Amino acid sequence: MSISTREIHLVARPEGAPRPEDFALVDRELPEVGTGEILVRNLAISVDPYMRGKMTGVRTYTDPYELNSPMEGGAIGVVEGSGDESFPEGAVVVHNAGWREHAVLPAGQVRPVNVKGDIPATAYLGVLGMPGLTAYVGLLDKASMRRGDTVFVSGAAGAVGSVVGQLAKLKGAARVIGSAGSAEKVAYLIDELGFDAAFNYKDGPVMEQLTEAAPDGIDVYFDNVGGDHLEAAIGAANDFARFALCGWISSYNATEPQPGPRNMGMIVAKRLSLNGFIVSDSADRTGDFQREMVPAVADGRIRFTETVVDGLENAPEAFISMLGGGNIGKMVVRVGT
Amino acid sequence: MSISTREIHLVARPEGAPRPEDFALVDRELPEVGTGEILVRNLAISVDPYMRGKMTGVRTYTDPYELNSPMEGGAIGVVEGSGDESFPEGAVVVHNAGWREHAVLPAGQVRPVNVKGDIPATAYLGVLGMPGLTAYVGLLDKASMRRGDTVFVSGAAGAVGSVVGQLAKLKGAARVIGSAGSAEKVAYLIDELGFDAAFNYKDGPVMEQLTEAAPDGIDVYFDNVGGDHLEAAIGAANDFARFALCGWISSYNATEPQPGPRNMGMIVAKRLSLNGFIVSDSADRTGDFQREMVPAVADGRIRFTETVVDGLENAPEAFISMLGGGNIGKMVVRVGT
């Protein structure tokens, strides 16, 4: 008995912003589950900014997506067939096989998740998954955040930024400042997540708004955005400030190279350190991360919000919307229950 | 009996490139040498790129120069009068009182120098002084250079760059590449200092020339220049490359902000770390530096070249020439013998 399933394929490499026609919904029959393989029925799939980079044909730190193949990425699902004793049917697992309703995978490519209490499974794609680990590694390891620091994070209402700000407060930051792209997000940062200050970068020059929000300068900058945000952070930085450079969403859809900050000389004068990083290099921090973060999420010290879109067929629209800032917190696509 | 002496004062803040009329040669009488003070007769004074930054009226990491006061900076001289037992007459000392023939200074502001063998006193303003320590700290501490690295240094024929390249070879770099601003300097780097490759940045785009000189990429970049050199180094960097950002001579005379690298997003994808630094923060490394470098200079493993200009009155011209690349190795001004 074979199972019919659906996948989203990348069928064209976007120039500039991705369009729905760059993707296709494809029907297929699943293969049999062989020895050592797992059949997963997905509950939810993740759409993340980094995916834009993999849609170009250029190799950066990972291989690009192949055309006419499923979009790879984080997903969480339930084991429905197992050729490996350690994964009983009904177990919840995460994997990276991406935008599809089912996947048959080698057991080595799935990881069991111990879903606890009131925490929904989708949290393991966000606050307790790759985006949360990104925030943890960037803030603590790459920016070496210390008690008493003033911390600025851009893209603060997103999946990564929302964890950065809250974790900074939890770790004793003196002041946490966030930027986001709407008044609603700014209110969310202050009212829901406990940021000390936040601003809408569309309201005026980032440099001016950041200077106002951080009159005594910043010690840590967690960069999800690049561009004028990075220039403003260099301008507002105190001596010896540390930057974790995580993303560059301001230019992901750009078709021309974007100019860099005009104040790079201040990196010398202020003795700044700018540290680019990719979370997959820090998989060894997963254990520490989970030991700290699962209890903090369970008891509400770290809050999270999800923007949930229903139906695999809507994954491309969800992804395009997320790149344009249409999410608060983690954007996920529910594909099953 | 009072002593007549001469000093160079800064009398106007330059816009763009400094001009001779921004300086004035001033006669004065020296004060008496009080208890705890030292009278130094200078042998040589230093002209360095960082001085350009202090000529603007803006505070960066140090206070700007005051107008109508002597240009401060490194100098080496002989004690000719002493109000402190630990500094006998005839002792050789270094200090930071700058462009003058004599100085009367508190003993705490002079440091004895144990001039050895064939090493000239002026070396303590260059390869064994602040520029040498800058190279040492930047390469070893800030860029964490390791055996087997490919190292690129800009401004490679200057006081700092010429030490960076040789020290990298001494520490086991697999390949050392330098950029400089003339064919003569390029020949000097390869023939005299043992660089593996060098290019004249005026011959063509830095990105193209660096890619050709470093076909397998670079692991360390020591930046004295900024601008298109930094952009090229980001482009040529291998994953996890480390940059020590020391200076920004390409824009010291600029009157408009210079755009930054257009490929800053690669800092994330390649996991680069960019570390701005100022040598005065690393004074605690002076002992290690001297223990390693004095023997290496004495036995010729580290070579050095000086561009010597005679006469205090010619210090402004020497400084202006140095900013324009008119020196090979350390530019010093001899003011006594």
Chai-1 contact restraints between the chains, C-beta under 6 A:
chainA,res_idxA,chainB,res_idxB,connection_type,confidence,min_distance_angstrom,max_distance_angstrom,comment,restraint_id
A,T60,B,A269,contact,1.0,0.0,6.0,A-B,restraint_1
A,Y61,B,A269,contact,1.0,0.0,6.0,A-B,restraint_2
A,L245,B,I267,contact,1.0,0.0,6.0,A-B,restraint_3
A,L245,B,V268,contact,1.0,0.0,6.0,A-B,restraint_4
A,W248,B,G265,contact,1.0,0.0,6.0,A-B,restraint_5
A,W248,B,V268,contact,1.0,0.0,6.0,A-B,restraint_6
A,P257,B,R262,contact,1.0,0.0,6.0,A-B,restraint_7
A,P259,B,P259,contact,1.0,0.0,6.0,A-B,restraint_8
A,P259,B,R262,contact,1.0,0.0,6.0,A-B,restraint_9
A,G260,B,G260,contact,1.0,0.0,6.0,A-B,restraint_10
A,G260,B,P261,contact,1.0,0.0,6.0,A-B,restraint_11
A,G260,B,M264,contact,1.0,0.0,6.0,A-B,restraint_12
A,P261,B,G260,contact,1.0,0.0,6.0,A-B,restraint_13
A,R262,B,P257,contact,1.0,0.0,6.0,A-B,restraint_14
A,R262,B,P259,contact,1.0,0.0,6.0,A-B,restraint_15
A,M264,B,G260,contact,1.0,0.0,6.0,A-B,restraint_16
A,G265,B,W248,contact,1.0,0.0,6.0,A-B,restraint_17
A,I267,B,L245,contact,1.0,0.0,6.0,A-B,restraint_18
A,I267,B,G276,contact,1.0,0.0,6.0,A-B,restraint_19
A,V268,B,L245,contact,1.0,0.0,6.0,A-B,restraint_20
A,V268,B,W248,contact,1.0,0.0,6.0,A-B,restraint_21
A,V268,B,G276,contact,1.0,0.0,6.0,A-B,restraint_22
A,A269,B,T60,contact,1.0,0.0,6.0,A-B,restraint_23
A,A269,B,Y61,contact,1.0,0.0,6.0,A-B,restraint_24
A,R271,B,G276,contact,1.0,0.0,6.0,A-B,restraint_25
A,R271,B,F277,contact,1.0,0.0,6.0,A-B,restraint_26
A,R271,B,I278,contact,1.0,0.0,6.0,A-B,restraint_27
A,L272,B,G276,contact,1.0,0.0,6.0,A-B,restraint_28
A,S273,B,N275,contact,1.0,0.0,6.0,A-B,restraint_29
A,L274,B,L274,contact,1.0,0.0,6.0,A-B,restraint_30
A,N275,B,S273,contact,1.0,0.0,6.0,A-B,restraint_31
A,G276,B,I267,contact,1.0,0.0,6.0,A-B,restraint_32
A,G276,B,V268,contact,1.0,0.0,6.0,A-B,restraint_33
A,G276,B,R271,contact,1.0,0.0,6.0,A-B,restraint_34
A,G276,B,L272,contact,1.0,0.0,6.0,A-B,restraint_35
A,F277,B,R271,contact,1.0,0.0,6.0,A-B,restraint_36
A,I278,B,R271,contact,1.0,0.0,6.0,A-B,restraint_37
